[in-house]
Amino acid sequence: MSLAILKSRALSGMAAPEVTVEVHLANGLPSFTIVGLADTEVKEARERVRAALQNARFEFPARRITVNLAPADLPKESGRFDLPIALGILAASGQIPKDQLSAYEFAGELSLSGDLRPIRGALAMTFAMQRAGETTGRRTAFILPADNADEASLVGETAILPANSLLEVCAHFSSKEKEYRLSEHTPTDVAGQASYPDFADVKGQGQAKRALEVAAAGGHNVLMSGPPGTGKTMLATRFAGILPPMTDKEALESAAVQSLTGHFHASRWKMRPFRSPHHTASGVALVGGGNAPRPGEISLAHCGVLFLDELPEFDRRVLEVLREPLESGHITISRAARQATFPARFQMIAAMNPCPCGYLGHASGKCRCTPDAIARYQGRISGPLLDRIDIQIQVGALNQDELMKPSESESSASIARRVAQARAIQEARQHKPNNLLLPADIDTWCKPDEKGEQLLRQAVARLNWSARAYHRVLKVARTIADLASESRIGQRHVAEAIQYRRALQEQ
C-alpha cells in the first residue's frame, strides 16, 4: 500500500497539538496536493520538497500525491511540515523503510538543497511531546533541525535527535551502521551565564535605587518621572540584574514564549528578559495578535521586565490594553476562528518627563509650560492605569558634585542579595510575591500596627485613594517590612510606602 503516516506538531498559542501527516501515492496524472487547512507557507512545501528530494538524489514519484494534515479543522502554518512530508513521500514510494517512523515525531523546514533550517516553537513542541508521553506512557523521539537542538533539549526526559539535512534523516532509517544513525543530543551546559548591567555604574539617585530595590523585592510596578538626562533609562536597564534568579519553571515558561517567535537562544537561558518597545508600538505589538495569534511584548517580557520609556508618548488606547494583563498575568487573544492565551506576568518599569518640554521642577528653571499643557501631557496616562502602578517616584537631576565625582554606588550583586532574602521571606509566609496577594491575603499578612494604621487612615482621607490604591500601598509597606526582616508593618514602613505613591501633579 502506497501510504505512509508520520507525526508532527502544529502551534496554537502556547499549545502544540499533534498533527498526523498522511501521504498517499495513487495512479493517475502526476499531481501534488496538500489538504488539511494548510496555510500558504505550508502549501508552498510542494516546491521545497520536490526540489529537496531531487537535489538529494532521490526519485520524486511521477504519481498522484496527496498529503493530508490531520485534524482537518486545525490551522497549519510555517514550514515545519516540510521534513515529515518529504519523509512520507520517500516512505510511501519505498525509498526508505516505514516500519520505524511511528517511534518519532518530525519537524523541520527544507531548503532547496535538502538542508534543514530552524523552525519556530521547538521548545513548545517538545513540551507538548513530554506531556503527551506522561499521559499515554509512550515516549517518542523528536527529529528536528540541529539549530533547534539546544533549545528543545532544555525540556528533560525527551530524546532529541538533531539533523543537518534530509539525507542524514534518511540515513538514520535506511542504514544499520551506527555511524550513520542520528545521535541523541547532549544538552549544553548554560548555567551561570546570566549577566546584566550593574547598578554600580549609576551615580547618585539613592532614592530611586531604593524604590527599585523595593519593587524588585515585592514584584511591584514602577513609574519614574523626571527631567531628561537624570538616569531613568540607565536605572531601568539595570533593574533585571537585582531580581531573584529565575527558577527552572520560570525559565522554561519564558523560553517557551521566546521560542514561538524564533528568537530564543540557549545562551540566554535563565536570563530575565528585558523588553523595551518604542513608543510608536501598536496595541497588537504590545499584547500580541494576528490571524495566527503570536505573543506580543508583554508576553515576551514574561518573568522579566517591560520598560516603557516616554510613557505619555504612547497612544492612550495602546496603554489601556495593559490594564487587564497587569492584574491577571496573562492575555487571551480572540479572533473569529481562533483563540490563544499567552502568559504575561511581567514587571512594568515606565519612565516619563514631567511636562512637554521635560524641565518641570528642574533647577535651571527652563520650563515654560503652562499648567494646562502640563495637565494635558500628564493626562495622557489614565487614572485606572496609574492606579495599577504601585510605586511612582520622581528622579531629580544630579548636582555638580554628584555628577563629577567617581561613582561609589552599591553594586547590583549586594542589592540582589537583600532582594532574594525578602523574596524568601514572602515565599515562606504566603508562597508568592507580595504583588500577587489577594484582598483576603492582605487582611491576613499586611495589617499595620496601631501607629501605622493611623497614618494610613490620614493618607486615605487626604489623598482620596481608591480601594486598589489602598491595597497596593499596603503591599508595598509589607515589602519594605520584609526588606527590614520585620514581621509587623510599622509606621515608618507605611510612611515610606506612601511616599512612593505621590501624584504626578504634586511635582
N, C-alpha and C positions, 0 to 999 in steps of 0.2 A: 504493500500500500504506500503510495507517494504522499505520506502525511508525516509531519514532524511537529512535536509540541514542546515548547520551551517556556520558562518562567522569567518574567522581568517585573518591574515595578514602575508605576506612574507616580506623579506628585500631585497631591491635592491639599494645599495649605501645608501644615506640618506633617500630614499623614502621607504614607507611601503605599497605597493599596496594590495588591498583587495583580499583575496582568499576565494572562496566558496568551502566548504568541503561537498561533496555529498557522502552519504553512502547508498548503496543498498544491500538488502539481497534477494537472489534468491534461488530457489530449485536447487539441483544438488549436486555433490560431494563437501564436505567441502573444502573451499579454502579461502585465504585472499590475495587480490590483491590491490596494491596501484598504481594508474596511475596519470599522470599529470606532467611529467618532474620532478619527485621526486629524490633527491639526495640519496646517500647511507644511511645517518643517518635518512632520512625520511622513507625509506623502512624498516629500522630496527625497526620502530614503531610497526610493526606487532607483534614482540615478546614481546616488552614492554607492549603494550596494552593488549595482550592476558593474560600475567601474572598478570597485574594490575587488570583486571576485575575479574579474578579467585580469587586472594587473597583478593579482596574487597567483596567476596561472591556474585558476580553477575554471571549470566549464560553467558558463551561465546557461541553464536549460532553456531551449527554444520551445517552451511549452506554456500552457495557460497557468500562471502562478497567482494564487490567491492567498493573501496574508490577512488573517483575522486577529484583531487585538481585542480580547475579551476581558471584562464585560463590555458589551457594546455601548452602554449608556454612560461610561466613564470617559471624560475627555482625556485625550492623549496629546502631549506636546513635547517638543525638543527632539534632539537626535539620539536619545539614549536607547532607542529601539533598533538602531542600525545593526548592532552586533547580533542580537538574537534573531533578527530577520535573516541576516546573511547565513548564520549557522543553520537556521531552519531550512533554507533553500539547499544548502550542502547536504544536510541530513536526509531531507526528503528525496533528493536526487541520488543518494547512495554514495556520495563522495567522502563523507565522514560517518562513522558509526553513530547510531542514535540511542544505543542502549544505556549510556551513562548520563544523558542530558538531564534527566529528571532529578539528579542529585545536586544540581547547580541552579543558580539564578544569574542572569546576564544583564549587563548594561554597558553601553559604550557607543560613541559616535565614530563613524568611519570616515577617514579621508579617502580621496580617490585612489591613493596608492595602497590602501589597506591598513594604514596605521590607525591606532586608536587614539582619539582625542578625549580630553577630560570632559566630564559632564557636571551639571548642577545637581545638588541634593544627594550626593553619595552617602553622606552621613545619615540623613533622614531615611534613606532606603535601607541602610544597614540596621538602623534602629528598628525599623518595621520587620526586617527579617528575624532579628533577635526575639522580638515579642511574639512573632508567629511561631518560632521554634519552641519557645517556652509554653505556648498554648497547646500546640499539637504534639510536642515531644519529638518532632522530626527536624533534624538540623540539615541545612543546605549550605553549600559553599557559595561564595559570591565572586564571579569573574568580572573584572571591570578594568578600565584603563589604569596604567601604572601611576599616572599623575594623581589619581584619586586614592591611592592605596593608603598613604599616611593618614588621610582624613577618615577613611572608612574604618581603619584598624583601631581608632580611638574607642569604638564600641567593642567591648570584650566578648568572648565566647562565640565569635563568628569567624569562620575561616575565610580569609581574604586572599584571593589568587589574582595578582596583578598581571597584566599582559600589555605588551607594547604594540602588538599588531594582530590582525586576523590570523595570520599564519601561525603565530605562537599558540593561539587558542585551538586552532585545528590540529596542530601537532600534539597538543595535550590529549586529545581524544583519539588520534589516529595511531600514535606511536606507543609502543610498550617500553621503549628506552626511557630510563629515569631522567636522563639529561635533557630530554625534550618535553618533559611534563612541567607544568607550572608549579612553582614553589609557593608555599603559604608565606604571606608577608609577615615579617617581624616588625612590630610597632617601633617607631622611632622614639627614643627617649627624649622628651621635650621638657622635662621637669626643670624648674628653676630658671627658665629663660625670660620670665616676665620682667620688663624694665619700663620705668616711667620717668618723665622729667621730675626734678627734685625741688621741693619747697625751699631748700637752702638757697636757691637762685633768686628768690623774691626778697627784695629789700623792704623793710618796714611792714606796714599793713598788718600789725599784730591782731587788731580786732577782726579783720576779715579772715585771717588764718584760724583764729579761734572759732569763728562761726562755721567755717568749712569743716573743722575738726568735729564740732557738734553734729553737723549734717552727716558726716561720714559715719559717726558712731551710731546714729539713730536711723539712718536711711532717709533723711529729710531733703526736700527740695529747697533750692536757694535762688534768690534774685539779688544780684549785686547792681547797685545804682551808683554812678559816679562819673566825673568828667573824663574825657578821653586821656589815655596815657597813664592811668593810675594803676594799671596792672590787673584789671579784671580778667582779661583773656589769659594772662600768664597764670593767674591763680586757678582758673577753671581747668586749664590743660594739665595741671598737676594734681587735680583732685582724685583721679583714679588711683594714683600711687599711694594714697592713705586709706583706701578702702580695704576691708579684710580680704585675705586671699580667697580666691574662688574655690568652692567645694567641687568635687567631681560632678555632682548633679548639675550645678550652675554652669560649669564649663561645658558639659555636653549639651545642655539646652541652648546656650549661647552659640556654640559651634554649629549646632543643627540649623539654627536660623541663618547664620552666615553662609552655610553650605547651600541653602536654597538660592542664593544669588550668585554662587560660584566664586565668592571672594574669600572663603576661609582658607587659611594656610596653617599647617600643623605647627609652624614656628610661633604662632600666636596663641597656642594652647594655654589656657588658664590666665590669659591677659584680659583684663576687663575692657570691653570695647569702649571707645570714645568716638562719638558721632557729633559732627558739627555742621549741620546743613546751612546753606546760605539763606539769607532772609527772603530770597525770591522763590523759595521752595513752595510747591503747591500742597494742598491738603492731602492729596493722594500720595505725594512723595513722602510725607511725614507718617501717615498711618498705613500706607500700602493700598494696593488695589490692582486694577487691570482685569481684562476678561478672564485670564487665568490668574487669580489673585496671588500677588507676591508681597513679601514683607516690606514695610516702609522703614523710615529712620528710627521710629520708636521701638520697633521690634529688633532691628539691627543693634540697638543700644541695650537690649535685654541683658540684665545683670551688670550693666555698666553705666555710662554717663551719656546723657543727651545734652549738649551745650548749644543753647540758642543765643547767639551774640546779636546785639542790636535788636532786642526783642520787640520794641514798638514798630520797627520797620517791617516786620512780618504782616501779611494781610490778616486783619482781625478774624475773618472767617477761618483762616488756616489755624490760628492759635486756638480757636474754640474747639477744634477736633481733639485737642489734647485733654479736655476736661474729663471725659469718661475713662480713658486709659490711665490717667494719673490716679484715679480711685480704684479701678478694678485690677490693673496689672495685666490686662490682655485687650486685644482688639479683635472684633468679629467683623469681617468684610462680607457683605451680602450683595450678590448680583442676581440677575433674573434666574439663572440656571445653576449658579454655584455659590457656595458659602465656605469661607475659610476662617479659622481662628488662629491668631498668632500670639505668642507671649509678648508682653510689653511691660515688664517690671524693671523700670529704669529710674535713675536719679536725674532729675532735671536741674541743670545749673544754667541760669539765664543772666544776661548782662545787658545793661541799657545805660544811655545817657539820661540825665535828669530833665533835659529840655531839648528843644530842636537844635540849638547851637551847641549844646553839650556842657556849657560852663556855668550852669546854675550852682551857686554856692562856692564857686572857685575863688581862691584868694586874689586872683588877678582882676576880678570884677569885670570880666569881658562880657558877661551875659547881658543881652539887651532884649531878651524875650519877654513879651507881655504875659501877664497872668493867664489871659485867655489862651494864648498859644501854648503855654506850659500845660494847662489843664487839658487841652485837646490832645497834645502829644502823649501825656500820661494816660489819657482816657482811651487810647488805642488798646490798652490791656484791660480786659473786662474785670469787673469785680469778682464774678464766680471763678475766674482763672487765678486771680491774686489770692483768693480765699484758699486755694489748694497749694499755695507756696508757703511752706512752714516758716522759712527764715528769709526776711527781707532786710538787707543791710546796705549801708552807704559806704562806699570806698572812696576816701578822700585822696587828694593829691599829696605827694611826698614833699616835705620841706627840703631846703637846700642841703642841710647836714645829712639827712637820711639818704638823699639821692647820691651824694658824692662819697660817702664813706663805704668801705668794703662791706659786703653782705655778711651778717652774723646770724642769719636766720636758722631756726631749728630745721633739721633735715626731715624729709618725708618718713624715713625709717622710724625715727623716735615718735613722731606723731602717730604713725600707723600702729605702733605697739600699744599706745593708750586706746586707740580706736578698737583694736582687737580685744583688749581687756573688757571694754564696755560692752561690746557685742557678745562676749562670752557670758557676761552677767545677764544680759537680756535673754540669751538662749536658755540659760539655766532656769531663769524665772518664768518665762512665758513662751519659750520655744519659737520666737520670731522677733524681728527688729521692732523697735518702738513705733515706727511709722505705720506698721500693719496692725496696731492694736485696734480692736473694735470698741464701740461705746461701753459694752459690758466690761471689757478688759480695762478700760480707762478708769472706770469706777473702782476696780479692784486694785490696780497697780499704780495709779497716778494720783492718789489722794494726797494733797499737800498738808503740812502741819497747820496749826491754827494761824500763825502769822502769815504764812504763805497763802492760805485761803483768804485771809482778809485783804491782802494786797491784790489778789486775783479778782475779788469782788469789785474793788475800786477801779481796776483796769477795765473790766467788762462794762461797768456803768459809764465810765468816761469815754471809752473808745467805741462803744456800741458794736461789739463783735457779734458775729453770727455764731450759731452752735458749732459749726465746723471750725471756725477760727479759735473758739474757746478750747475745743478738744485738741487742736493742733498745738496750741501753746502749752497745754498740759503734757503732751507727748514730748515736746522739746525740753520742758523742765525735767521730765523723767530722764531724758538722755543726759542732761547736764549733771543730774544727781548720780547717774551711773558712771560718768567720767570721773566723778569725785569719790566713787566707791561708797556712796551713802544710800542706805535703804529707804530713807524717808525724804520726800521733796521738801526742802526748806524755803525760807523767804528769799534767800539770795539766788536760789535756783530759779524760782518764779520770776524774780526781778530781771535776771539775765534773759530768760525766755521772752519776757515782754519787750525788752529792748530789741530783740531780733524780729519784731513784727511792727516796725514803725511804718506808717503810711507814707507813700511817696510824696504826698502834698506837704508833709511836715519838713521837707528839706529847706 
